């Protein structure tokens, strides 16, 4: 035992379970100690291995079935108690795929590459050259217990583990708020509150998803947008702040038309509605402002049935009644005589060869909602060409697009005879929304 805290943890475990035994304590390789411990805590890692040559060089006894081990974090604090259920010596190139998967670090190819790199480096320090038939000591284990963690202790561990996130502190807090159901102020005020073993497992599983780069919105299942809380899923894009630029412009144009012309009804069409973010934001805001003297209604279309179901759920959750959601591939399911005062949309506009598709949040979002042919312009062009029959005279079409597509989108509008063409910039001063009027 390396310190009193480890000793006390082991003694308490033995007393609770009425056993008398010894336990060795150790941490995984320093650089990966917290990450690999997190895999154990989440139940995703039930195996580990080391080169037999390392045991012999350090004159350490080989592990044996039935031994207890206490796994430590990077600060040498206890994290979990495990019991070895299997120990086997194998050449590295004969390790099974099942064992590699039990290590919890990816598929077999990833496991082999990572371990080859690790053993090449670690063995070179003791004068041994790596080879594919390197003898490994392969251990499988069961997780018996997780060390108690308070809110604050878990937050500290999570922030150290989330090395890939620029918002590790905020992400950790949001995960804990989500699982505990407690507010940020409660967690800060009662940081000594202990988590149960089940809560630690669940929290750490969420933490590992974030560590893989999965967006917080998908992990939490919701995202704030405008004045709405929206559920999100893998079938929809995650609503982004830049899309609020589209909402702002649409609201301003709608308000101008309603107030100056004293219209009794104002209808908006939202193309590619996804979560329903744009449709619900427009419907709710305009209803609050003009419901006394104008009938406000928004129709949201999406070709993905699961997206429409999610949009309807968001409609119920946010108490917005003046919206209709329909499954439709752009205008395909609309009646030919359907006409609207405004059409808005955030269609796919990323070129399928764009390297950004392999980075960040978009790796987890549906490609069908991101990518368009013709260097990202195909759907924008289709909407611009087909929208006129569905607009009332003096109606507006507003489309979100990529930050480098402003000039191209304005050209498409001009080519198709639209008037009052204008591009609006986003919060980062990039072209983001282009609007045009049917005159």
C-alpha positions as CSV (number, residue, x, y, z in Angstrom):
1,X,0.0,0.0,0.0
2,X,1.4,3.4,-1.0
3,X,-0.5,5.7,1.3
4,X,-3.0,5.8,4.1
5,X,-5.9,6.6,1.8
6,X,-5.3,3.5,-0.3
7,X,-4.9,1.4,2.9
8,X,-8.1,2.8,4.4
9,X,-10.0,2.1,1.2
10,X,-8.9,-1.5,1.0
11,X,-9.6,-2.1,4.7
12,X,-13.1,-0.8,4.4
13,X,-13.7,-3.0,1.4
14,X,-12.5,-6.1,3.2
15,X,-14.7,-5.3,6.2
16,X,-17.8,-4.7,4.1
17,X,-17.2,-8.0,2.3
18,X,-15.9,-10.1,5.2
19,X,-12.6,-11.1,3.5
20,X,-9.0,-11.2,4.6
21,X,-6.6,-10.7,1.8
22,X,-3.8,-8.5,0.5
23,X,-4.0,-6.2,-2.5
24,X,-1.3,-4.6,-4.7
25,X,-1.9,-1.0,-5.8
26,X,-0.7,0.5,-9.1
27,X,-1.6,2.9,-11.9
28,X,-1.6,2.4,-15.6
29,X,1.1,4.1,-17.7
30,X,1.4,7.7,-16.4
31,X,0.3,9.4,-19.5
32,X,-2.9,7.3,-19.8
33,X,-3.5,6.6,-16.1
34,X,-6.8,8.6,-15.8
35,X,-8.1,7.6,-19.3
36,X,-7.6,3.8,-18.7
37,X,-8.9,4.0,-15.2
38,X,-12.0,5.8,-16.6
39,X,-12.5,2.8,-19.0
40,X,-12.4,0.5,-16.0
41,X,-14.8,2.7,-14.0
42,X,-17.3,2.7,-16.9
43,X,-17.1,-1.1,-17.2
44,X,-15.6,-0.8,-20.7
45,X,-12.2,-2.3,-19.8
46,X,-11.9,-5.7,-18.2
47,X,-8.4,-6.7,-19.5
48,X,-4.8,-5.5,-19.6
49,X,-1.4,-6.7,-20.6
50,X,2.3,-6.1,-20.3
51,X,5.4,-7.5,-21.7
52,X,6.8,-10.5,-19.8
53,X,10.2,-9.0,-20.3
54,X,9.2,-6.0,-18.2
55,X,8.3,-8.2,-15.3
56,X,11.6,-10.1,-15.6
57,X,13.7,-6.9,-15.9
58,X,12.0,-5.3,-12.8
59,X,12.2,-8.6,-10.9
60,X,8.5,-8.5,-10.2
61,X,6.4,-11.6,-9.8
62,X,4.0,-12.5,-12.5
63,X,0.3,-11.9,-11.7
64,X,-1.8,-14.8,-10.6
65,X,-5.5,-15.7,-10.9
66,X,-7.5,-14.6,-7.8
67,X,-5.2,-11.7,-6.9
68,X,-6.8,-8.4,-5.9
69,X,-5.5,-5.1,-7.4
70,X,-6.3,-1.5,-6.5
71,X,-6.1,0.7,-9.6
72,X,-4.9,4.3,-8.9
73,X,-5.4,7.5,-10.8
74,X,-2.7,9.8,-12.0
75,X,-2.5,11.4,-8.5
76,X,-2.0,8.0,-6.8
77,X,-5.5,8.0,-5.4
78,X,-7.6,4.8,-5.4
79,X,-10.0,4.4,-8.2
80,X,-11.2,0.8,-8.4
81,X,-10.7,-2.7,-6.9
82,X,-10.3,-5.6,-9.4
83,X,-9.8,-9.3,-9.1
84,X,-7.9,-11.3,-11.7
85,X,-10.0,-14.0,-13.3
86,X,-7.5,-15.1,-16.0
87,X,-3.8,-14.8,-16.6
88,X,-2.2,-16.1,-19.9
89,X,1.1,-15.8,-21.6
90,X,0.8,-15.3,-25.4
91,X,2.9,-14.0,-28.3
92,X,1.5,-10.6,-29.2
93,X,0.6,-11.7,-32.7
94,X,-1.6,-14.5,-31.2
95,X,-3.7,-12.3,-28.9
96,X,-7.3,-12.8,-29.8
97,X,-9.7,-10.1,-31.0
98,X,-11.9,-10.8,-28.0
99,X,-9.1,-10.0,-25.6
100,X,-8.2,-6.8,-27.6
101,X,-11.8,-5.7,-27.4
102,X,-11.9,-6.4,-23.6
103,X,-9.1,-3.9,-23.2
104,X,-11.6,-1.3,-24.2
105,X,-9.4,0.9,-26.3
106,X,-10.9,0.2,-29.8
107,X,-10.9,-2.5,-32.4
108,X,-8.2,-5.1,-32.9
109,X,-6.2,-3.0,-35.4
110,X,-6.2,0.0,-33.1
111,X,-5.2,-2.2,-30.1
112,X,-2.3,-3.7,-32.0
113,X,-1.0,-0.3,-33.3
114,X,-1.3,1.4,-29.9
115,X,0.4,-1.5,-28.1
116,X,3.1,-1.9,-30.7
117,X,4.0,1.8,-30.3
118,X,3.9,1.5,-26.5
119,X,6.1,-1.6,-26.2
120,X,8.5,-0.3,-28.8
121,X,9.2,2.7,-26.6
122,X,9.1,1.1,-23.2
123,X,11.2,-1.9,-24.1
124,X,13.9,0.2,-25.8
125,X,14.6,1.8,-22.4
126,X,15.7,-1.6,-21.1
127,X,17.6,-2.6,-24.2
128,X,15.0,-4.9,-25.8
129,X,13.8,-4.6,-29.4
130,X,10.1,-5.1,-30.1
131,X,9.0,-8.0,-32.3
132,X,5.5,-9.3,-33.3
133,X,6.0,-12.5,-31.3
134,X,6.8,-10.5,-28.1
135,X,5.5,-12.5,-25.1
136,X,2.7,-10.7,-23.3
137,X,1.2,-11.5,-19.9
138,X,-2.5,-11.1,-20.6
139,X,-4.8,-10.5,-17.6
140,X,-8.6,-10.5,-17.5
141,X,-10.4,-9.2,-14.4
142,X,-13.7,-8.3,-12.8
143,X,-14.4,-4.9,-11.3
144,X,-15.4,-5.4,-7.7
145,X,-15.7,-1.9,-6.4
146,X,-15.2,1.8,-7.3
147,X,-13.7,4.2,-4.8
148,X,-16.1,6.7,-3.4
149,X,-16.1,10.1,-5.2
150,X,-17.8,13.3,-4.2
151,X,-19.2,15.8,-6.7
152,X,-16.0,17.8,-6.5
153,X,-13.7,14.8,-6.7
154,X,-15.4,13.5,-9.8
155,X,-15.2,17.0,-11.4
156,X,-11.5,17.1,-10.7
157,X,-11.0,13.7,-12.2
158,X,-13.2,14.5,-15.3
159,X,-11.4,17.7,-16.0
160,X,-8.0,15.9,-15.9
161,X,-9.3,13.2,-18.2
162,X,-10.9,15.5,-20.8
163,X,-7.6,16.4,-22.3
164,X,-9.0,16.9,-25.8
165,X,-11.8,19.4,-24.9
166,X,-11.2,23.1,-24.7
167,X,-14.2,23.3,-22.4
168,X,-13.3,20.5,-20.0
169,X,-14.5,22.3,-16.9
170,X,-17.9,23.3,-18.4
171,X,-18.4,19.9,-20.0
172,X,-17.7,18.1,-16.7
173,X,-20.1,20.3,-14.9
174,X,-22.8,19.8,-17.5
175,X,-22.4,16.0,-17.4
176,X,-22.8,16.0,-13.6
177,X,-25.8,18.4,-13.7
178,X,-27.4,16.1,-16.3
179,X,-27.0,12.9,-14.4
180,X,-27.6,14.2,-10.9
181,X,-30.5,16.5,-11.8
182,X,-28.9,19.1,-9.6
183,X,-28.2,22.7,-10.5
184,X,-24.7,24.1,-10.9
185,X,-25.1,26.2,-7.7
186,X,-26.2,23.1,-5.7
187,X,-23.2,21.1,-6.9
188,X,-20.9,24.0,-6.0
189,X,-22.5,24.4,-2.6
190,X,-22.6,20.7,-1.8
191,X,-19.4,19.5,-3.5
192,X,-18.8,16.9,-0.8
193,X,-22.0,15.0,-1.7
194,X,-21.0,11.4,-2.5
195,X,-21.9,9.7,-5.8
196,X,-23.1,6.1,-5.8
197,X,-21.1,3.4,-7.7
198,X,-23.8,3.3,-10.4
199,X,-23.7,7.1,-10.8
200,X,-19.9,7.0,-11.1
201,X,-20.2,4.3,-13.8
202,X,-22.8,6.2,-15.7
203,X,-21.0,9.5,-15.4
204,X,-17.7,8.0,-16.6
205,X,-19.4,6.4,-19.6
206,X,-20.7,9.8,-20.6
207,X,-17.2,11.3,-20.0
208,X,-15.7,8.8,-22.3
209,X,-18.2,9.6,-25.1
210,X,-17.1,13.3,-24.8
211,X,-13.4,12.2,-24.8
212,X,-14.1,10.6,-28.2
213,X,-15.3,14.0,-29.5
214,X,-19.0,13.3,-29.4
215,X,-20.9,16.6,-29.2
216,X,-22.3,17.5,-25.8
217,X,-25.7,18.0,-27.3
218,X,-25.9,14.4,-28.4
219,X,-24.6,13.2,-25.0
220,X,-27.1,15.3,-23.1
221,X,-29.8,14.8,-25.6
222,X,-30.7,18.5,-25.8
223,X,-29.5,21.9,-26.9
224,X,-30.6,25.4,-26.1
225,X,-31.6,27.5,-29.2
226,X,-33.2,30.9,-29.2
227,X,-35.6,30.8,-26.2
228,X,-36.2,27.0,-26.6
229,X,-34.8,23.8,-25.1
230,X,-34.7,21.3,-28.0
231,X,-34.1,17.6,-27.9
232,X,-31.6,16.4,-30.5
233,X,-30.7,13.0,-31.9
234,X,-28.3,11.4,-34.4
235,X,-31.0,12.0,-37.1
236,X,-30.6,15.8,-37.0
237,X,-28.1,18.5,-37.0
238,X,-27.3,20.2,-33.7
239,X,-28.8,23.7,-33.8
240,X,-26.0,26.3,-33.7
241,X,-25.8,30.0,-32.6
242,X,-25.1,31.1,-36.2
243,X,-28.5,29.9,-37.3
244,X,-30.0,32.5,-34.9
245,X,-28.9,35.0,-37.5
246,X,-31.4,33.5,-39.9
247,X,-34.1,33.7,-37.2
248,X,-33.3,37.3,-36.5
249,X,-33.5,38.3,-40.1
250,X,-36.8,36.4,-40.6
251,X,-38.4,37.9,-37.6
252,X,-37.5,41.4,-38.7
253,X,-38.9,41.0,-42.2
254,X,-42.0,39.3,-40.9
255,X,-42.6,42.0,-38.3
256,X,-42.2,44.7,-40.9
257,X,-44.7,43.1,-43.2
258,X,-47.3,42.4,-40.5
259,X,-47.2,45.9,-39.0
260,X,-47.0,47.9,-42.2
261,X,-49.5,46.0,-44.2
262,X,-51.8,45.0,-41.4
263,X,-52.1,41.5,-42.8
264,X,-54.5,39.1,-41.0
265,X,-52.4,36.0,-41.7
266,X,-48.7,35.3,-42.1
267,X,-47.5,31.8,-43.1
268,X,-43.9,30.6,-43.1
269,X,-42.3,27.5,-44.6
270,X,-39.2,26.0,-43.0
271,X,-37.3,23.7,-45.3
272,X,-35.2,20.9,-43.8
273,X,-36.5,21.6,-40.3
274,X,-34.5,19.0,-38.5
275,X,-35.1,19.5,-34.7
276,X,-37.7,22.2,-35.6
277,X,-35.4,24.8,-34.2
278,X,-36.1,27.6,-36.8
279,X,-39.8,26.8,-37.2
280,X,-40.4,26.8,-33.5
281,X,-38.4,29.9,-32.8
282,X,-40.2,31.8,-35.5
283,X,-43.7,30.5,-34.5
284,X,-43.3,31.1,-30.8
285,X,-41.8,34.6,-31.1
286,X,-44.2,35.9,-33.8
287,X,-47.2,34.4,-31.9
288,X,-46.2,36.3,-28.8
289,X,-45.9,39.5,-30.7
290,X,-48.8,39.5,-33.1
291,X,-51.3,36.8,-32.2
292,X,-54.0,39.4,-31.3
293,X,-54.4,40.7,-34.8
294,X,-52.6,38.2,-37.1
295,X,-52.9,34.5,-37.6
296,X,-49.3,33.2,-37.5
297,X,-48.5,29.7,-38.8
298,X,-45.3,27.9,-39.7
299,X,-44.9,24.7,-41.7
300,X,-41.8,22.6,-41.2
301,X,-40.6,20.0,-43.8
302,X,-38.0,17.4,-43.6
303,X,-37.4,14.2,-45.7
304,X,-36.3,12.2,-42.7
305,X,-39.3,10.8,-40.7
306,X,-37.3,10.5,-37.5
307,X,-36.5,14.2,-37.7
308,X,-40.1,15.1,-38.1
309,X,-41.0,13.0,-35.1
310,X,-38.3,14.7,-33.0
311,X,-39.6,18.1,-34.2
312,X,-43.1,17.2,-33.1
313,X,-41.7,16.2,-29.7
314,X,-39.9,19.5,-29.4
315,X,-43.1,21.3,-30.4
316,X,-44.9,19.6,-27.5
317,X,-42.1,20.2,-25.0
318,X,-42.0,23.9,-25.8
319,X,-45.8,24.4,-26.0
320,X,-45.9,25.8,-29.5
321,X,-49.2,25.1,-31.2
322,X,-49.0,27.1,-34.4
323,X,-46.7,24.8,-36.3
324,X,-47.3,21.8,-38.6
325,X,-44.5,19.4,-39.4
326,X,-44.6,17.2,-42.5
327,X,-42.3,14.6,-44.2
328,X,-41.3,16.1,-47.5
329,X,-38.2,16.2,-49.7
330,X,-38.1,20.0,-50.0
331,X,-41.4,20.9,-51.8
332,X,-42.3,17.4,-53.0
333,X,-45.3,16.8,-50.7
334,X,-46.8,20.3,-50.8
335,X,-50.0,21.0,-52.7
336,X,-49.3,22.9,-55.9
337,X,-51.5,25.8,-54.7
338,X,-49.6,26.1,-51.4
339,X,-48.3,29.6,-50.9
340,X,-46.3,31.3,-48.1
341,X,-45.3,34.8,-47.1
342,X,-41.8,33.6,-46.3
343,X,-39.6,30.5,-46.9
344,X,-36.6,29.9,-44.8
345,X,-34.1,27.0,-44.7
346,X,-30.7,25.7,-43.5
347,X,-30.0,23.1,-46.2
348,X,-26.9,21.0,-46.6
349,X,-24.1,23.2,-48.0
350,X,-20.8,21.5,-47.3
351,X,-18.7,20.1,-50.1
352,X,-18.4,16.3,-49.7
353,X,-14.6,16.7,-50.1
354,X,-14.3,19.3,-47.3
355,X,-11.7,18.1,-44.8
356,X,-13.6,19.7,-42.0
357,X,-16.1,16.7,-42.2
358,X,-13.4,14.6,-40.5
359,X,-13.1,17.0,-37.5
360,X,-15.0,18.1,-34.5
361,X,-18.8,17.7,-34.0
362,X,-19.7,17.1,-37.6
363,X,-18.1,13.7,-37.5
364,X,-21.1,12.6,-35.5
365,X,-23.8,14.4,-37.4
366,X,-25.8,12.9,-40.3
367,X,-24.1,13.5,-43.6
368,X,-27.4,13.9,-45.4
369,X,-28.0,17.1,-43.4
370,X,-24.4,18.4,-44.1
371,X,-23.3,17.5,-47.5
372,X,-24.5,18.6,-51.0
373,X,-23.2,18.0,-54.5
374,X,-21.9,20.7,-56.8
375,X,-19.4,21.8,-54.2
376,X,-22.1,22.2,-51.6
377,X,-24.4,24.3,-53.7
378,X,-26.8,21.7,-55.1
379,X,-29.6,22.0,-52.6
380,X,-29.3,25.8,-52.3
381,X,-29.6,26.0,-56.1
382,X,-32.6,23.6,-56.1
383,X,-34.5,25.7,-53.5
384,X,-33.7,29.0,-55.3
385,X,-35.0,27.6,-58.6
386,X,-38.1,25.9,-57.2
387,X,-39.3,28.3,-54.4
388,X,-41.1,31.0,-56.4
389,X,-44.4,29.2,-57.0
390,X,-44.8,28.7,-53.3
391,X,-44.3,32.4,-52.3
392,X,-46.8,35.2,-52.2
393,X,-45.9,38.4,-54.1
394,X,-43.3,40.4,-52.1
395,X,-42.5,37.2,-50.2
396,X,-39.0,36.5,-48.9
397,X,-36.6,33.5,-49.2
398,X,-33.9,33.3,-46.6
399,X,-31.2,30.6,-46.8
400,X,-28.3,29.8,-44.5
401,X,-25.0,28.8,-46.3
402,X,-21.3,28.3,-45.8
403,X,-19.1,31.2,-44.8
404,X,-17.3,31.3,-48.2
405,X,-20.5,30.8,-50.3
406,X,-22.0,34.3,-50.1
407,X,-21.0,35.5,-53.6
408,X,-22.0,32.2,-55.2
409,X,-25.4,32.2,-53.5
410,X,-26.1,35.8,-54.5
411,X,-25.2,34.8,-58.1
412,X,-27.7,32.0,-58.0
413,X,-30.5,34.3,-56.8
414,X,-29.7,36.9,-59.5
415,X,-29.5,34.2,-62.2
416,X,-33.0,33.1,-61.2
417,X,-34.6,36.6,-61.2
418,X,-34.8,37.3,-57.5
419,X,-34.8,40.9,-56.2
420,X,-33.4,42.7,-53.2
421,X,-30.6,40.1,-52.8
422,X,-28.6,40.7,-49.7
423,X,-26.1,38.6,-47.6
424,X,-26.0,39.0,-43.8
425,X,-22.9,38.2,-41.7
426,X,-22.8,36.0,-38.7
427,X,-21.3,36.7,-35.2
428,X,-17.8,36.0,-36.6
429,X,-18.3,38.5,-39.4
430,X,-18.6,35.8,-42.1
431,X,-21.2,35.6,-44.8
432,X,-23.9,33.3,-43.4
433,X,-27.5,34.1,-44.6
434,X,-28.6,35.4,-48.0
435,X,-32.1,36.7,-48.5
436,X,-34.1,37.7,-51.6
437,X,-37.6,38.9,-52.4
438,X,-40.1,37.8,-55.0
439,X,-41.2,41.0,-56.7
